[in-house]
């Protein structure tokens, strides 16, 4: 793919790019809707990446092109980038240029040609991959000296303030900072990270991603509504964020909340933060198989308390567990997208077949199933 993107750049712009970079999508093992509550998450990078061939410009022009989307080169002026004015794919790399300039970095233009293997609409952070690959390339080319966590925060600002999506920092941090063979334990308050060994193949295990290929319209605005509900719960409990509600005090905290909807949201966030810690504790002592039931428990919370699941995701989890999986849960923002399934490597074909047959019987679109191999974060390829 490196050569294909390099050659595409040369055909488009008539010159060889200064370099080629890649940034991965991610899947979240555990910890959902906890990031904006300053809690804990545990994503891992996928082998699927956004790849960008990039060169600097000195004339204030930003040119963007995607090999994956029909259309001409998008040409913009870096000094005329305005937030919330573009809803196309180009808003993500353009937003990074805007965020870098807003932070005081003298980005004087660039030519980019991009291609991505990260599935879109599957909850696997295809947008964060575009942002992070752009940020890393410009950091290298302009010798900005920014750290990976700093690049992640700038990429998040691009998505929050330029594109207008109120996401937390998990997706961009995972894309920028993950390490091959590890999951990333991220504290979303101080942004400290810990690389947790997660070599499933060595233990005869596999983590499957099941992309339902579904995105329900119900998800429109639902993320923001749940974020607002969590913030309301924190206010009512007198804390800055739900991170500050100890798990052992959860029952007492819930008793203080009269709004049933807010109570459900608080219960999910506080218990999911606790589930992240349980998974960490199990991995630290080598009990990898034992995290399966924690994943399934997390799905029940997402389904019943946060209410962001859907029939397709529930069918994946129920079918996988009935077919011998160690555990399964939906992952990402919900209302469609993907689920993860932890299983013995020897059982993956049986489980995949069962899920595919269950979808056919239910009249659902055939899912896409592939292994989630813990992979490297963003990097320069050439």
C-alpha positions as CSV (number, residue, x, y, z in Angstrom):
1,X,0.0,0.0,0.0
2,X,2.9,2.3,0.7
3,X,4.0,2.2,-3.0
4,X,0.5,2.5,-4.3
5,X,-0.1,5.7,-2.3
6,X,3.3,7.1,-3.2
7,X,2.6,6.5,-6.9
8,X,-0.9,8.0,-6.6
9,X,0.6,11.1,-5.1
10,X,3.2,11.4,-7.9
11,X,0.4,11.0,-10.6
12,X,-1.7,13.6,-8.9
13,X,0.8,16.3,-8.1
14,X,3.6,15.6,-10.5
15,X,6.3,15.2,-7.9
16,X,7.5,12.5,-5.5
17,X,6.2,13.0,-1.9
18,X,8.5,13.8,0.9
19,X,7.3,10.8,2.8
20,X,4.6,8.3,3.6
21,X,3.0,7.7,7.0
22,X,0.4,5.4,8.4
23,X,-2.0,5.6,11.4
24,X,-4.3,2.7,12.5
25,X,-7.9,2.4,13.4
26,X,-8.7,1.0,16.8
27,X,-11.1,-1.2,18.6
28,X,-11.9,-0.7,22.3
29,X,-11.6,-3.8,24.4
30,X,-13.3,-2.3,27.5
31,X,-14.4,1.1,28.8
32,X,-17.2,2.7,26.8
33,X,-18.5,6.3,27.2
34,X,-16.0,6.6,30.0
35,X,-13.5,8.8,28.2
36,X,-15.4,12.1,28.4
37,X,-16.1,11.3,32.0
38,X,-12.4,11.4,32.7
39,X,-12.4,7.7,33.3
40,X,-10.4,4.7,31.9
41,X,-10.4,3.0,28.6
42,X,-8.5,0.1,27.0
43,X,-8.2,0.2,23.2
44,X,-5.9,-1.6,20.9
45,X,-4.7,-0.6,17.4
46,X,-5.9,-2.6,14.5
47,X,-3.7,-3.7,11.5
48,X,-6.0,-1.5,9.3
49,X,-4.5,1.9,8.6
50,X,-4.9,5.2,6.9
51,X,-1.9,5.9,4.8
52,X,-0.8,9.3,3.6
53,X,1.8,10.5,1.2
54,X,2.6,14.1,2.0
55,X,4.8,17.1,1.0
56,X,5.1,20.6,2.4
57,X,4.1,23.7,0.5
58,X,5.1,27.3,1.2
59,X,2.3,29.1,-0.5
60,X,-0.5,28.7,2.0
61,X,-2.3,26.1,-0.2
62,X,-3.6,22.8,1.2
63,X,-4.4,20.1,-1.3
64,X,-6.2,16.9,-0.3
65,X,-7.1,13.8,-2.2
66,X,-8.5,10.4,-1.3
67,X,-7.9,7.3,-3.3
68,X,-11.0,5.8,-1.8
69,X,-13.6,8.4,-2.6
70,X,-14.6,9.6,-6.1
71,X,-13.8,13.3,-6.6
72,X,-11.2,15.8,-7.5
73,X,-8.4,17.2,-5.4
74,X,-9.8,19.5,-2.7
75,X,-7.9,22.7,-2.6
76,X,-8.1,25.0,0.4
77,X,-6.2,28.0,1.8
78,X,-4.7,27.3,5.3
79,X,-5.5,30.9,6.4
80,X,-9.1,30.5,5.4
81,X,-10.0,27.3,7.2
82,X,-13.2,27.8,9.2
83,X,-14.7,25.4,11.7
84,X,-18.0,23.7,11.1
85,X,-18.2,24.5,7.4
86,X,-17.3,21.1,5.9
87,X,-19.0,17.8,6.5
88,X,-16.9,15.8,3.9
89,X,-14.0,13.5,4.6
90,X,-11.6,16.4,3.9
91,X,-12.7,18.1,7.1
92,X,-10.6,15.7,9.1
93,X,-7.2,16.4,7.7
94,X,-8.1,20.1,7.1
95,X,-9.1,20.3,10.8
96,X,-5.7,19.0,11.9
97,X,-4.0,21.8,9.9
98,X,-6.4,24.3,11.5
99,X,-5.7,22.9,15.0
100,X,-1.9,23.0,14.5
101,X,-2.1,26.6,13.3
102,X,-4.4,27.6,16.2
103,X,-1.8,26.1,18.5
104,X,0.8,28.5,17.0
105,X,2.6,26.2,14.5
106,X,3.4,27.8,11.2
107,X,2.0,25.3,8.8
108,X,2.3,27.0,5.4
109,X,0.6,24.4,3.3
110,X,0.8,20.7,2.2
111,X,-0.1,18.2,-0.5
112,X,-1.7,15.0,0.8
113,X,-2.9,11.9,-1.0
114,X,-4.6,9.4,1.3
115,X,-6.0,5.8,1.3
116,X,-7.4,3.8,4.1
117,X,-8.2,0.2,4.9
118,X,-10.0,1.2,8.2
119,X,-13.7,0.2,7.7
120,X,-15.9,3.4,7.8
121,X,-19.1,3.5,9.8
122,X,-18.0,0.5,11.9
123,X,-17.0,2.3,15.1
124,X,-13.3,1.6,14.4
125,X,-12.1,5.2,14.3
126,X,-11.5,5.7,10.6
127,X,-11.7,9.5,11.2
128,X,-9.1,9.4,14.0
129,X,-6.8,7.5,11.7
130,X,-7.1,10.2,9.1
131,X,-6.5,12.9,11.7
132,X,-3.5,11.2,13.3
133,X,-1.7,10.3,10.1
134,X,-2.0,13.9,9.0
135,X,-0.8,15.2,12.4
136,X,2.2,12.9,12.4
137,X,3.2,13.7,8.9
138,X,3.1,17.5,9.5
139,X,4.9,17.1,12.8
140,X,7.7,15.3,11.1
141,X,7.9,17.5,8.0
142,X,7.7,20.8,9.9
143,X,9.9,19.5,12.7
144,X,7.4,20.6,15.3
145,X,8.7,18.3,18.0
146,X,5.3,17.3,19.4
147,X,4.9,14.2,21.4
148,X,2.4,11.4,20.5
149,X,0.0,12.4,23.3
150,X,0.2,16.0,22.1
151,X,-0.6,15.0,18.5
152,X,-3.6,13.0,19.8
153,X,-4.9,16.1,21.7
154,X,-4.5,18.3,18.6
155,X,-6.3,15.6,16.5
156,X,-9.1,15.5,19.1
157,X,-9.4,19.3,18.9
158,X,-9.7,19.0,15.1
159,X,-12.6,16.6,15.5
160,X,-14.3,18.5,18.4
161,X,-14.0,22.1,17.2
162,X,-13.5,21.9,13.4
163,X,-15.6,18.9,12.4
164,X,-18.0,19.3,15.3
165,X,-18.0,15.9,16.9
166,X,-17.8,15.9,20.7
167,X,-15.6,12.8,21.0
168,X,-13.2,12.1,23.8
169,X,-9.5,11.6,23.3
170,X,-9.4,7.8,23.3
171,X,-9.6,7.2,19.5
172,X,-6.8,9.6,18.6
173,X,-4.6,8.5,21.5
174,X,-5.0,4.8,20.5
175,X,-4.1,5.6,16.9
176,X,-1.1,7.7,17.9
177,X,0.3,5.7,20.9
178,X,-0.5,2.0,20.7
179,X,2.2,-0.6,20.6
180,X,2.3,-3.9,18.7
181,X,1.1,-6.8,20.9
182,X,-0.3,-4.6,23.6
183,X,-3.5,-2.9,24.7
184,X,-3.4,0.6,25.8
185,X,-4.6,1.5,29.3
186,X,-5.4,5.2,29.1
187,X,-6.3,7.5,32.0
188,X,-8.5,10.1,30.4
189,X,-8.0,12.6,33.2
190,X,-4.2,13.0,33.1
191,X,-3.7,11.2,29.8
192,X,-1.2,8.9,31.3
193,X,-0.8,5.6,29.4
194,X,0.4,2.1,30.2
195,X,1.1,-0.5,27.6
196,X,-0.4,-3.8,28.7
197,X,0.8,-7.0,27.1
198,X,-2.0,-8.6,25.1
199,X,-0.4,-11.3,22.9
200,X,-3.5,-13.5,22.3
201,X,-1.9,-15.8,19.7
202,X,0.7,-16.9,22.2
203,X,-2.1,-18.2,24.5
204,X,-4.1,-19.8,21.8
205,X,-6.7,-17.1,21.8
206,X,-8.2,-14.7,19.3
207,X,-10.2,-11.5,19.4
208,X,-12.7,-11.1,16.6
209,X,-14.2,-7.9,15.3
210,X,-17.7,-8.4,14.0
211,X,-18.7,-5.4,11.9
212,X,-22.5,-5.5,11.6
213,X,-22.4,-3.1,8.7
214,X,-25.3,-1.3,10.4
215,X,-25.6,2.3,11.4
216,X,-29.0,3.2,12.8
217,X,-30.3,6.7,12.5
218,X,-31.1,6.5,16.2
219,X,-27.4,7.1,16.8
220,X,-27.8,10.7,15.5
221,X,-27.5,13.0,18.5
222,X,-27.7,10.1,21.0
223,X,-24.0,10.4,21.9
224,X,-24.4,14.1,22.8
225,X,-27.6,13.3,24.8
226,X,-25.8,10.7,26.8
227,X,-22.8,12.9,27.4
228,X,-25.2,15.6,28.7
229,X,-26.9,13.1,30.9
230,X,-23.5,12.0,32.4
231,X,-22.6,15.6,33.0
232,X,-26.0,16.2,34.7
233,X,-25.3,13.2,36.9
234,X,-21.9,14.5,38.0
235,X,-23.5,17.9,38.8
236,X,-26.2,16.3,40.9
237,X,-23.6,14.2,42.8
238,X,-21.4,17.2,43.4
239,X,-18.4,15.9,41.5
240,X,-16.5,17.3,38.5
241,X,-16.8,14.1,36.5
242,X,-18.3,10.6,37.1
243,X,-14.7,9.3,37.4
244,X,-14.8,10.8,40.9
245,X,-17.7,8.4,42.1
246,X,-16.0,5.4,43.7
247,X,-17.4,2.1,42.6
248,X,-17.9,1.0,46.2
249,X,-20.1,4.1,46.8
250,X,-22.2,3.5,43.6
251,X,-25.3,2.3,45.3
252,X,-25.4,5.2,47.6
253,X,-24.8,7.6,44.7
254,X,-27.6,6.1,42.7
255,X,-30.0,6.4,45.6
256,X,-29.4,10.2,45.5
257,X,-30.6,10.4,41.8
258,X,-34.3,10.7,41.1
259,X,-34.1,10.8,37.3
260,X,-34.1,7.2,36.1
261,X,-32.3,8.0,32.9
262,X,-29.5,9.8,34.6
263,X,-29.3,7.0,37.1
264,X,-28.8,4.4,34.4
265,X,-26.1,6.5,32.7
266,X,-24.2,6.9,36.0
267,X,-24.4,3.2,36.8
268,X,-23.0,2.3,33.4
269,X,-20.0,4.7,33.6
270,X,-19.0,4.0,37.1
271,X,-19.3,0.2,36.7
272,X,-17.5,0.3,33.3
273,X,-14.6,2.2,34.8
274,X,-14.5,-0.6,37.4
275,X,-14.6,-3.2,34.6
276,X,-11.5,-1.7,33.0
277,X,-9.6,-2.1,36.3
278,X,-10.9,-5.7,36.6
279,X,-9.5,-6.5,33.1
280,X,-6.2,-4.9,34.0
281,X,-5.9,-6.9,37.2
282,X,-6.7,-10.2,35.3
283,X,-4.2,-9.5,32.5
284,X,-1.5,-8.6,35.0
285,X,-1.7,-12.1,36.5
286,X,-2.0,-13.8,33.1
287,X,-5.7,-14.7,33.4
288,X,-6.6,-13.7,29.9
289,X,-9.5,-16.1,29.4
290,X,-11.1,-14.7,32.6
291,X,-11.7,-11.3,31.0
292,X,-14.4,-12.9,28.7
293,X,-17.2,-12.7,31.3
294,X,-16.3,-9.1,32.1
295,X,-16.7,-8.2,28.4
296,X,-20.2,-9.8,28.3
297,X,-21.1,-8.0,31.5
298,X,-20.1,-4.8,29.9
299,X,-22.4,-5.5,26.9
300,X,-25.3,-6.0,29.2
301,X,-24.6,-2.6,30.8
302,X,-24.4,-0.9,27.4
303,X,-27.6,-2.6,26.3
304,X,-29.7,-2.1,29.5
305,X,-28.3,1.0,31.2
306,X,-26.8,3.1,28.4
307,X,-29.3,1.7,25.9
308,X,-27.0,2.1,22.8
309,X,-27.1,-1.5,21.5
310,X,-29.3,-2.7,18.7
311,X,-30.7,-6.1,17.6
312,X,-27.7,-6.8,15.3
313,X,-25.2,-6.2,18.1
314,X,-27.2,-8.2,20.6
315,X,-27.4,-11.1,18.1
316,X,-23.6,-11.1,17.7
317,X,-23.0,-11.3,21.5
318,X,-25.7,-13.8,22.2
319,X,-24.8,-16.1,19.3
320,X,-21.0,-15.9,20.0
321,X,-21.5,-16.8,23.6
322,X,-23.9,-19.6,22.8
323,X,-21.3,-20.9,20.3
324,X,-18.4,-21.2,22.7
325,X,-17.0,-17.7,22.9
326,X,-15.3,-16.7,26.2
327,X,-17.1,-13.4,26.1
328,X,-18.3,-10.6,23.8
329,X,-19.5,-7.0,23.8
330,X,-20.5,-4.2,21.4
331,X,-17.7,-1.6,21.1
332,X,-17.8,2.0,20.1
333,X,-20.6,4.5,20.0
334,X,-23.4,2.0,19.5
335,X,-26.6,1.8,17.4
336,X,-24.7,-0.3,15.0
337,X,-21.0,-0.6,14.2
338,X,-19.0,-3.5,15.7
339,X,-18.7,-6.0,18.5
340,X,-15.7,-7.8,19.8
341,X,-15.6,-11.5,20.6
342,X,-12.9,-13.2,22.7
343,X,-12.5,-16.9,21.8
344,X,-10.2,-19.8,21.7
345,X,-8.4,-19.6,18.4
346,X,-9.6,-23.1,17.5
347,X,-13.2,-22.0,17.9
348,X,-13.2,-18.9,15.7
349,X,-14.4,-20.6,12.5
350,X,-17.3,-22.2,14.4
351,X,-18.3,-18.9,16.0
352,X,-18.0,-16.9,12.8
353,X,-20.2,-19.4,10.9
354,X,-22.8,-19.3,13.7
355,X,-22.9,-15.5,13.6
356,X,-23.2,-15.5,9.8
357,X,-26.0,-18.0,9.9
358,X,-27.8,-16.2,12.7
359,X,-27.7,-12.9,10.6
360,X,-29.1,-14.7,7.6
361,X,-31.9,-16.3,9.6
362,X,-32.8,-12.9,11.0
363,X,-32.8,-11.2,7.6
364,X,-29.9,-8.9,8.5
365,X,-27.1,-7.8,6.1
366,X,-24.2,-10.2,6.2
367,X,-21.6,-9.1,8.8
368,X,-17.9,-8.7,8.2
369,X,-15.7,-10.7,10.6
370,X,-12.0,-10.3,11.0
371,X,-9.3,-10.8,13.7
372,X,-8.3,-7.8,15.9
373,X,-4.5,-8.2,16.0
374,X,-3.0,-5.8,18.5
375,X,-0.9,-3.6,16.2
376,X,1.5,-0.7,16.1
377,X,0.4,2.9,16.4
378,X,1.1,5.7,13.9
379,X,4.5,5.6,12.2
380,X,6.5,6.8,9.2
381,X,6.7,4.2,6.5
382,X,9.2,5.9,4.2
